[in-house]
Amino acid sequence: VNGTKVEVLGREYTGDHMTNVTPHLLSHIGRDLHLQPHHPLRHVAQRVTQHMYRQYLSPRGNPLFSVHSQLHPVVTTHQNFDSLLIPKDHVSRKKSDNFYINETHLLRAHTSAHQSELISMGFDNFLVIGDVYRRDDIDASHYPVFHQLEGVRLCTLKELYGTHQNMDAYHLFENGERTEDHQGVHSAEAARRMEAELKGCLLGLATSLFGQDTEVRWVDAYFPFTHPSWELEVQINGEWVELLGCGIMEQEILANAGVQDKIGWAFGLGLERWAMKLYGIPDIRLFWSTDSGFLSQFRFDDPATPVTYKAVSKYNPCINDISFWLPKDQQYESADFYDLVRSVGGSLVEQVNLVDSFTHPKKQLTSHCYRIVYRHMERVLTQEEVNDVHRKIEQEAASSLQVSIRC
Ligand code: PHE
């Protein structure tokens, strides 16, 4: 491995004794599931983003949070660990738990790796969305690549208190003892206020996605980069599920990034976990599916569309196209054809899509081509059986929608 070149998204690194990335793992990089239109992970990321946009507006009514969803997944050990005050001998640095490119670089293990650089760049309110990498067993809820969404908010004294009568009575910092509920440098009152704001924001987020009646609870937690720290759990089908980690940012991180006059909070959540609970997706590996049976269930534009995932058949799909001229002087709606396909094809039809449309310049006639995906949940479909249904759909369309089938 020593001296071999490792290329990741156009950047080249030199391997050494720490290198443990495999070609198979590297093949996941660049898939950017969180950026793919209609992907369930993107729907969830958009819902969280919208919540944050609505929650925090500038005096002029613009969203305060900026979104960073295309940061390079290769980070330095400084970014992933040191900048977050993770001790040199901390277990989370182990080679067996991370994907190292070499001694100094790794695939980020969490989106927190970008906190410090973005703060140094001057961002006060931001979200980071991206793929993260951890060596782990693979099963229904663990996969070596998953996606996180990180939120960071820094506040000045004025932003935290608004315009109070006697501002002199309030301050962010003091020289005190570190206790269970605040850092030594923070005033107990400012830390309490930040905690209340953070928890209010995240509770609002969880209940807006999972429902107003969702049971929630805060559990004390520990992270080297926040103090105090908490995890939010929600009850789903009688089971407590951890949704996110959060806390008041260690002041040393802000100071190291050149910020002296602000106090900050941060949270991080796993998009797969949220999507699995929200849509009832049973296996984390499904997010990587390119099968239309999976993807088509999320093909909607409003990310808040309520859907419950239905298991996709393990049997092969049969794909047949149908083309016809639309009736010349009559109303024709694709929706009518979709209804017809569903009523004739029943549960054999997995999906129908308009794949081509053109108008003949001389004839002034429009032609549509639809692709129908046939698939049975419990058995293999024969081509004859599919052809039979397909022919019935053609006949029915010709007679009830007045289209003329093209051959
Ligand atoms: N980075 C933490 C994780 O991956 C989550 C977290 C983010 C916790 C920000 C607190 C603050 O588990």
Boltz pocket constraint, residues with backbone or C-beta under 6 A from the ligand:
constraints:
  - pocket:
      binder: B
      contacts: [[A, 109], [A, 110], [A, 111], [A, 112], [A, 150], [A, 151], [A, 223], [A, 226], [A, 245], [A, 246], [A, 247], [A, 266], [A, 267], [A, 268], [A, 269]]
      max_distance: 6.0
